[in-house]
Amino acid sequence: MPRNRQQIPKAEREAVLVDGAWELFTAKGYKGTSLTEVGKSAGVAANAVRWYFPTKDDLFAAVLDRLFLSERERVETDPAIRDDPRRQLVTFLVDLEVYRGLHREAYDRMDESPALADAYSRMQEWLEGRLLAAVASRLPEGADVAPVADVAHVLFEGLLVSTRELDRPAEEFVDLLMEALAALAAAR
């Protein structure tokens, strides 16, 4: 006999909603997806979706968090790149390029949504950490990394949300950034 909803753990029910939302947000974007559609894809009413995710932004943030965490785990555990922060960074950016539209929509909504701002901030923090780890061996002792992190933040925002088609691979941008930041730190 199938379990009723009360017997299914909350985290499991949330995961089903996030899975359905992921498919819809990916196919239709943020604006084209409704909570009613998400509920229908998970077999629940729209009001039930709001029980777990009070706003559409909360659900969208959960979807982006899942995307970020699964890609992060994948690059951090890949034996070929697990000890190479530069390759982790490049692989992450290349793999997420197909989701630029979703990043753009999240970026546009961050000022109105603390949940989206938090999700986006966690991803930016990890990206900056990978860059700093990759460039650390090139920095002189005691170098001020604050400007490095600021420049990295701007670059990553551009790579993740720009609608402009890139005319070179993300790897070239990361390498250019690493060289420029090492030179900047050495000059200070």
C-alpha positions in Angstrom: 0.0 0.0 0.0 1.5 3.4 -0.9 2.4 5.8 1.9 0.2 8.8 2.3 1.7 12.3 2.3 1.9 12.5 6.1 4.1 9.3 6.2 6.6 10.8 3.7 9.3 12.8 5.4 9.3 16.5 4.7 12.7 16.5 3.0 11.5 13.8 0.6 8.4 15.8 -0.3 10.5 18.9 -0.8 12.9 17.0 -3.0 10.0 15.9 -5.3 8.8 19.5 -5.6 12.4 20.8 -6.3 12.8 18.0 -9.0 9.6 19.0 -10.7 10.4 22.7 -10.4 13.9 22.1 -11.8 12.4 20.6 -15.0 9.9 23.4 -15.4 12.3 26.3 -14.6 14.8 24.8 -17.1 12.3 24.4 -19.8 10.2 27.5 -19.3 12.3 29.9 -17.2 11.3 31.6 -14.0 8.5 33.8 -15.5 7.0 30.9 -17.5 6.7 28.6 -14.6 3.8 28.7 -12.1 3.5 27.1 -8.7 0.3 25.4 -10.0 2.4 23.7 -12.7 5.0 22.7 -10.1 2.4 21.2 -7.8 0.8 19.4 -10.7 4.2 17.9 -11.7 4.7 16.7 -8.1 1.1 15.5 -7.7 0.1 18.1 -5.2 -2.1 21.3 -5.1 -0.4 24.7 -5.6 -1.3 25.5 -2.0 0.7 22.5 -0.9 3.7 23.8 -2.7 3.4 27.0 -0.6 3.5 24.9 2.5 7.0 23.9 1.7 8.1 27.0 -0.3 6.2 30.1 0.8 7.1 32.0 -2.4 8.1 31.1 -5.9 11.5 32.7 -5.2 12.0 30.3 -2.3 11.4 27.4 -4.6 13.6 28.9 -7.3 16.4 29.4 -4.7 16.1 25.7 -3.7 16.4 24.7 -7.4 19.5 26.9 -7.8 21.0 25.5 -4.6 20.4 22.0 -5.8 22.1 22.8 -9.1 25.0 24.5 -7.4 25.5 21.8 -4.8 25.3 18.9 -7.3 27.8 20.5 -9.7 30.1 21.5 -6.8 30.1 17.9 -5.5 30.7 16.6 -8.9 33.8 18.7 -9.6 35.1 18.3 -6.0 34.9 14.5 -6.2 36.1 14.0 -9.8 39.5 12.3 -9.4 40.8 14.0 -12.5 40.3 17.5 -11.1 39.7 17.1 -7.4 43.1 18.6 -6.4 43.1 21.3 -9.1 41.0 24.4 -8.1 41.6 26.0 -11.5 40.2 23.0 -13.4 37.3 22.7 -10.9 36.5 26.4 -11.5 36.7 26.0 -15.3 34.7 22.8 -15.3 32.0 24.3 -13.1 31.6 27.5 -15.2 31.5 25.5 -18.5 28.9 23.0 -17.2 26.7 25.8 -15.9 26.9 27.9 -19.1 23.7 26.2 -20.4 21.8 27.5 -17.4 22.8 31.2 -18.0 19.1 32.2 -18.4 18.2 30.9 -15.0 21.2 32.7 -13.4 20.2 35.9 -15.1 16.6 35.6 -13.8 17.9 34.8 -10.3 20.3 37.8 -10.5 17.5 40.1 -11.5 15.4 39.0 -8.6 18.0 39.0 -5.8 17.2 42.5 -4.6 13.6 41.4 -3.9 14.4 37.9 -2.6 16.6 37.1 0.3 16.4 33.4 -0.5 17.8 34.0 -4.0 20.4 36.4 -2.7 21.6 33.8 -0.2 21.7 31.0 -2.8 23.6 33.2 -5.3 26.0 34.4 -2.6 26.9 30.8 -1.6 27.8 30.0 -5.2 29.8 33.2 -5.6 31.7 32.5 -2.4 32.7 29.0 -3.6 33.7 30.4 -7.1 35.9 33.1 -5.4 37.4 30.5 -3.1 38.4 28.3 -6.0 39.9 31.2 -7.8 41.9 32.3 -4.7 43.1 28.7 -4.2 44.2 28.5 -7.9 46.0 31.8 -7.8 47.4 31.5 -4.3 50.7 30.0 -5.4 51.3 33.0 -7.7 50.6 35.6 -5.0 53.5 37.2 -3.0 53.6 36.6 0.7 51.1 38.9 2.5 49.4 40.0 -0.7 46.1 41.7 -0.2 43.5 39.3 -1.7 40.5 41.7 -1.2 40.9 43.3 -4.7 41.4 39.8 -6.1 38.1 38.7 -4.7 36.3 41.8 -5.9 37.5 41.4 -9.4 36.7 37.7 -9.4 33.2 38.6 -8.2 32.6 40.9 -11.1 34.0 38.4 -13.6 31.9 35.5 -12.3 28.7 37.6 -12.4 29.4 38.4 -16.0 30.2 34.8 -17.0 27.1 33.5 -15.2 24.5 36.1 -16.2 25.6 37.8 -19.4 23.3 37.2 -22.3 26.2 38.0 -24.7 27.6 35.0 -26.5 31.2 34.4 -25.4 33.8 34.6 -28.1 36.3 32.5 -26.2 36.2 29.6 -23.8 35.6 30.2 -20.1 39.0 28.7 -19.5 40.7 31.6 -21.2 38.8 34.1 -19.1 39.9 32.3 -15.9 43.5 32.1 -17.0 43.5 35.8 -18.0 42.0 36.7 -14.6 44.5 34.6 -12.7 47.4 36.3 -14.5 46.1 39.8 -14.1 45.3 39.2 -10.4 48.8 37.7 -9.7 50.4 40.7 -11.5 48.2 43.2 -9.5 49.0 41.6 -6.2 52.7 41.5 -7.1 52.7 45.2 -7.9 51.2 46.2 -4.6 
